[in-house]
Amino acid sequence: LMAMDLVWELPTIAPSTFVPQWRGLTWAMLPLHSSGLMACTFHIFYNAPSVGFLVVMQAATTALGNALCAAAAYRIHRATLGQGASPAAALPAEERSGSG
């Protein structure tokens, strides 16, 4: 939840790096949080067979969350392409050319 809050509050923390697509990353993290809650619930009930369906739901929400986070990260990448926000831009010139 802290990571979700930090991403959501990015406009106030680092306004120069913010693009609206960052908010999509917060929404994409929601299934991953739900997955963790399902795992905790399953273990609180001592892995009882009556709550075994939570394992399947946890796997599904983890896979969904991973796919959504990847898509959100791609959207952020596409939105920042023209802003000079490339990680390679921070490297010294000799490392960028690959001869380092």
TAKA-V337792 format. One record per residue. N is the residue number from 0. RES is the residue in three letters. PSI is psi as a letter, one per 40 degrees, with the letter a starting at -180 (999 if undefined). Layout:
# TAKA-V337792
{{N RES PSI} {N RES PSI}}
This chain:
# TAKA-V337792
{{0 LEU d} {1 MET d} {2 ALA d} {3 MET d} {4 ASP d} {5 LEU d} {6 VAL d} {7 TRP d} {8 GLU e} {9 LEU d} {10 PRO d} {11 THR d} {12 ILE d} {13 ALA g} {14 PRO d} {15 SER d} {16 THR e} {17 PHE h} {18 VAL i} {19 PRO d} {20 GLN e} {21 TRP d} {22 ARG d} {23 GLY d} {24 LEU d} {25 THR d} {26 TRP d} {27 ALA d} {28 MET e} {29 LEU d} {30 PRO d} {31 LEU d} {32 HIS d} {33 SER d} {34 SER d} {35 GLY d} {36 LEU d} {37 MET d} {38 ALA d} {39 CYS d} {40 THR d} {41 PHE d} {42 HIS d} {43 ILE d} {44 PHE f} {45 TYR f} {46 ASN f} {47 ALA h} {48 PRO d} {49 SER e} {50 VAL f} {51 GLY d} {52 PHE d} {53 LEU d} {54 VAL d} {55 VAL d} {56 MET d} {57 GLN d} {58 ALA d} {59 ALA d} {60 THR d} {61 THR d} {62 ALA d} {63 LEU d} {64 GLY d} {65 ASN d} {66 ALA d} {67 LEU d} {68 CYS d} {69 ALA d} {70 ALA d} {71 ALA d} {72 ALA d} {73 TYR d} {74 ARG d} {75 ILE d} {76 HIS d} {77 ARG d} {78 ALA d} {79 THR e} {80 LEU d} {81 GLY e} {82 GLN e} {83 GLY f} {84 ALA e} {85 SER h} {86 PRO d} {87 ALA d} {88 ALA d} {89 ALA e} {90 LEU i} {91 PRO i} {92 ALA d} {93 GLU d} {94 GLU d} {95 ARG d} {96 SER e} {97 GLY e} {98 SER e} {99 GLY 999}}
